[in-house]
Amino acid sequence: MGKKELKVAFLLALRSLQRGSRSSVILTILIIGMCFTNMIFLPSMFNGIGQSITKQVVDYEVGNVLVSPKSGDKYVADIHATLDLINGMPGVERATPHFSKGATLKYRQRVLGVTVRAISPNDEKSISPLYTKMVAGSYLGEADTGEVIIGRPVAGDSSIRQEDEFQASLGGVRVGDSINIDYGNGYVKDYRVKGIYFTGWSQADSAVYVTSTDMALVDPKALDNADYITVKAKPGYSEKFIKDELLAYGVGGTGKVQTTADLLSKSMGRALQSFAIINMVSLVVSIIITTVVLFIVITIKTISSRKQIGILKAIGVDKEVIMHNYGFQVIILGILGIILGIFLTLVLAAYMAYHPIVTPEWSATLYITPMDLLMNSVILFIAAIVAGYVPAYQISREDIQTAMRT
Amino acid sequence: MIIIEDLKKIYRMGDVEVNALDGVTLDIAKGEFLGIMGASGSGKTTLLHMLGLLDEPTSGKITIDGIDVGRLNDYEKTQFRLYKLGYVFQDYALVPDLTVMENVSLPAMLRLDRTEQQTQAGSFEVLQKIGLCDRRDHLPRELSGGQQQRVSIARAMVNKPDILFADEPCANLDSENSRLVLELFKEINEEFHQTIVMVSHEDWHKDYFHRIIRLKDGKIVSDGTNGKSPH
């Protein structure tokens, strides 16, 4: 197959698409574009959900690396020495202890069970964007006592009747109000609400934050113990690197060291497996639809052009030229369909970035990498070529008499 | 130029065998304008298809320019058709999505011994010859039947083939356009000394042929000159 033959095959293909049935061309491109979008949409959304959950978990729960109590222990002990050690390691942005206690909140006639989380407000700023999520009032100061910040769902809305509430709340607490916290260990105290925040991560939004200084008054163990230590990595340092470093420095002797990925693979393993199965089904269905559609389109084209194919062969056009003519048509349709698919996907991604599907646990946007686009394009392109070349090969092998008699 | 020896073609339709050609033996000289005539079903088109390498005989031998074409493989036959033969069909058989210029250029574009400029110049030249230069950017559907047949002739001519086959080229044309087409064949034959083999069933066409063979039931029943000789 020489350059001239390929040129003629390309000319025939181009002219057929330019001057043939326009509606058929547009419909085929549209179908390929839709199939591409379908191939990439679900996996991207699942990836987006995964990314969203991971980000929330990192931001509001465990950081990049979590140091939790060793098996059999209730707390991570000797936290000051451990924090000094971790904060001095290269690659560590900041490490901060978390200490939580279950408590009952009382506000006017409302009673609500919550988790009270004790944090070091300044250190927490390096770990979590919580301080940027204040919707009313202000964030905790390092030396604050008798003050709390509470999640918006906990604060509630005074305009909604208690029986109509989706989630139990204090019924409309405002900044400056006083709420009563009963820790269940005999320690009961009134706190002033310093701020109200909303993160979009339900566990964080259902909690109440106090300073570690305040918590030490509730439970003296909080002075040198923590439920866990969260470690934030500096940009460019992987979770694995930090974990290995912590273990190398002997932090493993103080607590159990796990990356976020370690934790999520355990807690979300089954969900991720289900996502992978759904993604695979979606991918296979899209490929089958594209392949079948293109196969039908090219088969119809070749059958309706059998006489013309016979004529072309009669005037000296080689069967390879005829086959590549239809092959090029499929390649052009495939490329245009994929371009349309990428465009539709990016439009959807942009739309969902501004209008994500929000749930109390996650917000779904489309998480698409250039590699996703490339891989799906290649898969669809190969499927298109196979679908186009099979009927083209068959028809080009037909003898002239049979073709011309049609 | 063309030597046909005991050519037979048998079509099998179920248990029935039809002798489309029944031992045709014939020599066609270079530059001859040969008319193949006969009633419908006499085997005219079958013979033309055998000569044009569009079909294979059941037995017999065709030699063109010393080459036993029965021995050529599929690719060699395609190349032979491209370089040596031209074909004009009854129903014009133009590619509907190509312009007049592109239709005419198509066979020339595939020739390895021609540059793009030569292809363009050659195509332009034959379009001038058939008087359709001003319609070169039109699509076949924008032309009359007579014009389309002239384009079909131009396409067959563009590679300057040694032999031109025409299968009832005037069958779909009125007498005026038929005469134009036949005059064109005559000019081509006289000017370029190309061998032309044309199938026809119109009796008045015989005036244009040097020689006429008549077929009946797949056999040559008459072979005679028309008082004219090849150039």
Boltz contact constraints between the chains, C-beta under 6 A:
constraints:
  - contact:
      token1: [A, 4]
      token2: [B, 110]
      max_distance: 6.0
  - contact:
      token1: [A, 8]
      token2: [B, 109]
      max_distance: 6.0
  - contact:
      token1: [A, 8]
      token2: [B, 110]
      max_distance: 6.0
  - contact:
      token1: [A, 15]
      token2: [B, 97]
      max_distance: 6.0
  - contact:
      token1: [A, 15]
      token2: [B, 98]
      max_distance: 6.0
  - contact:
      token1: [A, 16]
      token2: [B, 97]
      max_distance: 6.0
  - contact:
      token1: [A, 19]
      token2: [B, 97]
      max_distance: 6.0
  - contact:
      token1: [A, 20]
      token2: [B, 97]
      max_distance: 6.0
  - contact:
      token1: [A, 311]
      token2: [B, 93]
      max_distance: 6.0
  - contact:
      token1: [A, 314]
      token2: [B, 54]
      max_distance: 6.0
  - contact:
      token1: [A, 314]
      token2: [B, 87]
      max_distance: 6.0
  - contact:
      token1: [A, 315]
      token2: [B, 87]
      max_distance: 6.0
  - contact:
      token1: [A, 315]
      token2: [B, 107]
      max_distance: 6.0
  - contact:
      token1: [A, 316]
      token2: [B, 78]
      max_distance: 6.0
  - contact:
      token1: [A, 316]
      token2: [B, 81]
      max_distance: 6.0
  - contact:
      token1: [A, 316]
      token2: [B, 82]
      max_distance: 6.0
  - contact:
      token1: [A, 316]
      token2: [B, 107]
      max_distance: 6.0
  - contact:
      token1: [A, 318]
      token2: [B, 78]
      max_distance: 6.0
  - contact:
      token1: [A, 400]
      token2: [B, 54]
      max_distance: 6.0
  - contact:
      token1: [A, 401]
      token2: [B, 55]
      max_distance: 6.0
